């Protein structure tokens, strides 16, 4: 009877290992620059796949926005969600999802801009290049 708990524990460990995502690839690390459609942007991917607010720059219209960033990386893939809220209540929501291939990070993005009661959305592809560092 003592073997049953041991077998259940082993089975649970195998199941959890199978469900876990691979860690962020070191290939994602570095400073990236390019554009998502007509929107110039740049950011740095830290070891472990993190992108921090201080490194993410998204240019929209005439200015550069102060933003909140949430990032998730697994293997060679990364997803980033950005939220910028102006003091007047206007907001910009930006999501991108991409994969690294050498010195190129490419994928898709979705941008939602809310100005007062007007909502504008656009989606497309992006391509960024790793800056020498």
The 8 nearest C-alpha neighbors of each residue, nearest first, counted from 0:
[[1, 2, 3, 4, 5, 6, 7, 8],
 [2, 0, 3, 4, 5, 6, 7, 8],
 [1, 3, 5, 0, 4, 6, 7, 8],
 [2, 4, 6, 5, 1, 0, 7, 8],
 [5, 3, 7, 6, 2, 8, 1, 0],
 [4, 6, 2, 8, 3, 7, 9, 1],
 [5, 7, 9, 3, 8, 4, 2, 10],
 [8, 6, 4, 10, 9, 5, 11, 3],
 [9, 7, 11, 5, 6, 10, 4, 12],
 [8, 10, 6, 12, 11, 7, 5, 13],
 [11, 9, 7, 13, 8, 12, 6, 14],
 [12, 10, 14, 8, 9, 13, 7, 15],
 [11, 13, 9, 15, 14, 10, 16, 8],
 [14, 12, 16, 10, 11, 15, 17, 9],
 [13, 15, 11, 17, 12, 16, 10, 18],
 [16, 14, 18, 12, 17, 13, 11, 19],
 [15, 17, 13, 19, 14, 18, 12, 20],
 [16, 18, 14, 15, 19, 13, 20, 12],
 [19, 17, 15, 16, 14, 20, 13, 21],
 [18, 20, 16, 17, 15, 21, 14, 22],
 [21, 19, 73, 22, 18, 74, 17, 16],
 [20, 22, 74, 73, 23, 19, 24, 72],
 [23, 21, 73, 74, 24, 20, 47, 72],
 [24, 22, 73, 74, 72, 48, 47, 25],
 [23, 25, 74, 26, 75, 27, 22, 73],
 [24, 26, 27, 28, 23, 46, 47, 48],
 [25, 27, 24, 28, 75, 99, 101, 29],
 [28, 26, 25, 24, 99, 75, 44, 29],
 [29, 27, 44, 25, 45, 26, 46, 48],
 [28, 30, 44, 43, 31, 129, 27, 45],
 [29, 31, 43, 130, 129, 42, 44, 32],
 [32, 30, 129, 41, 42, 128, 127, 130],
 [33, 31, 41, 127, 128, 40, 129, 42],
 [34, 32, 127, 40, 39, 126, 128, 41],
 [35, 33, 39, 38, 40, 36, 125, 126],
 [34, 36, 125, 38, 37, 124, 39, 108],
 [35, 37, 38, 34, 125, 123, 124, 39],
 [36, 38, 35, 34, 39, 59, 58, 125],
 [37, 39, 35, 34, 36, 58, 59, 40],
 [40, 38, 34, 58, 33, 57, 35, 37],
 [41, 39, 57, 56, 34, 33, 32, 58],
 [40, 42, 32, 56, 31, 55, 33, 57],
 [43, 41, 55, 54, 31, 30, 56, 44],
 [42, 44, 30, 29, 54, 31, 50, 45],
 [43, 45, 28, 50, 29, 49, 48, 27],
 [44, 46, 49, 28, 48, 47, 43, 50],
 [47, 45, 48, 28, 25, 44, 49, 23],
 [46, 48, 23, 49, 45, 22, 72, 25],
 [49, 47, 72, 23, 46, 45, 44, 71],
 [50, 48, 45, 44, 47, 70, 51, 46],
 [51, 49, 44, 70, 43, 45, 48, 52],
 [50, 52, 53, 54, 68, 49, 55, 43],
 [53, 51, 55, 68, 54, 67, 66, 50],
 [52, 54, 51, 55, 56, 42, 50, 66],
 [53, 55, 42, 52, 43, 51, 56, 50],
 [56, 54, 42, 52, 41, 53, 57, 51],
 [57, 55, 41, 40, 42, 54, 58, 63],
 [58, 56, 40, 39, 63, 59, 64, 55],
 [59, 57, 63, 39, 38, 62, 40, 56],
 [58, 60, 62, 38, 61, 57, 63, 64],
 [61, 59, 62, 58, 63, 38, 64, 37],
 [62, 60, 59, 63, 58, 64, 38, 57],
 [63, 61, 60, 59, 58, 64, 57, 65],
 [62, 64, 58, 57, 59, 56, 65, 61],
 [63, 65, 66, 62, 57, 83, 58, 56],
 [66, 64, 83, 63, 67, 84, 52, 56],
 [65, 67, 83, 82, 64, 52, 68, 81],
 [66, 68, 82, 81, 52, 83, 69, 65],
 [69, 67, 81, 52, 80, 51, 66, 70],
 [68, 70, 80, 79, 81, 67, 71, 50],
 [71, 69, 79, 78, 50, 49, 80, 68],
 [70, 72, 78, 77, 79, 48, 49, 73],
 [73, 71, 77, 48, 23, 76, 78, 74],
 [74, 72, 23, 22, 21, 76, 20, 75],
 [73, 75, 23, 24, 21, 76, 22, 72],
 [74, 76, 24, 98, 99, 73, 27, 23],
 [77, 75, 98, 73, 74, 97, 72, 99],
 [78, 76, 72, 97, 71, 96, 98, 73],
 [77, 79, 96, 71, 95, 70, 72, 97],
 [78, 80, 70, 95, 94, 69, 71, 96],
 [81, 79, 94, 69, 68, 93, 70, 95],
 [82, 80, 68, 93, 67, 92, 94, 69],
 [81, 83, 92, 67, 66, 91, 93, 84],
 [84, 82, 66, 91, 90, 65, 67, 92],
 [85, 83, 90, 89, 88, 91, 86, 82],
 [84, 86, 89, 87, 88, 90, 83, 91],
 [85, 87, 88, 84, 89, 90, 83, 65],
 [88, 86, 85, 89, 84, 115, 90, 114],
 [89, 87, 85, 86, 84, 90, 115, 114],
 [90, 88, 114, 85, 113, 87, 84, 115],
 [91, 89, 84, 113, 83, 112, 85, 88],
 [90, 92, 112, 83, 111, 82, 113, 84],
 [93, 91, 82, 111, 110, 81, 112, 83],
 [92, 94, 110, 81, 109, 80, 111, 82],
 [95, 93, 80, 109, 108, 79, 81, 110],
 [96, 94, 108, 79, 78, 107, 109, 97],
 [95, 97, 78, 107, 106, 77, 108, 79],
 [98, 96, 106, 105, 77, 76, 104, 107],
 [97, 99, 76, 75, 104, 105, 77, 106],
 [98, 100, 104, 75, 103, 27, 101, 76],
 [99, 101, 103, 102, 104, 98, 75, 105],
 [100, 102, 103, 99, 26, 104, 129, 27],
 [101, 103, 129, 128, 100, 104, 99, 130],
 [104, 102, 128, 100, 101, 127, 99, 105],
 [103, 105, 99, 127, 98, 126, 100, 97],
 [106, 104, 126, 97, 125, 98, 127, 103],
 [105, 107, 97, 125, 124, 96, 98, 126],
 [106, 108, 124, 96, 123, 95, 125, 97],
 [109, 107, 95, 94, 122, 123, 124, 96],
 [110, 108, 122, 94, 93, 121, 95, 123],
 [109, 111, 93, 121, 120, 92, 122, 94],
 [112, 110, 120, 92, 91, 119, 93, 113],
 [113, 111, 91, 119, 118, 90, 120, 92],
 [112, 114, 118, 90, 89, 117, 115, 91],
 [115, 113, 89, 117, 116, 112, 118, 90],
 [114, 116, 117, 89, 113, 88, 118, 87],
 [115, 117, 114, 118, 113, 89, 119, 112],
 [118, 116, 114, 115, 113, 119, 112, 89],
 [119, 117, 113, 112, 114, 116, 120, 111],
 [118, 120, 112, 111, 113, 117, 121, 110],
 [121, 119, 111, 110, 112, 118, 122, 109],
 [120, 122, 110, 109, 111, 119, 123, 108],
 [123, 121, 109, 108, 110, 120, 124, 107],
 [122, 124, 108, 107, 36, 109, 125, 121],
 [123, 125, 107, 106, 108, 35, 36, 126],
 [126, 124, 35, 105, 106, 107, 34, 36],
 [125, 127, 105, 104, 33, 34, 106, 103],
 [128, 126, 33, 104, 32, 103, 31, 105],
 [127, 129, 103, 32, 31, 102, 33, 130],
 [128, 130, 31, 102, 30, 103, 131, 29],
 [131, 129, 30, 31, 132, 128, 32, 29],
 [132, 130, 129, 30, 29, 31, 128, 102],
 [131, 130, 29, 30, 129, 31, 28, 43]]
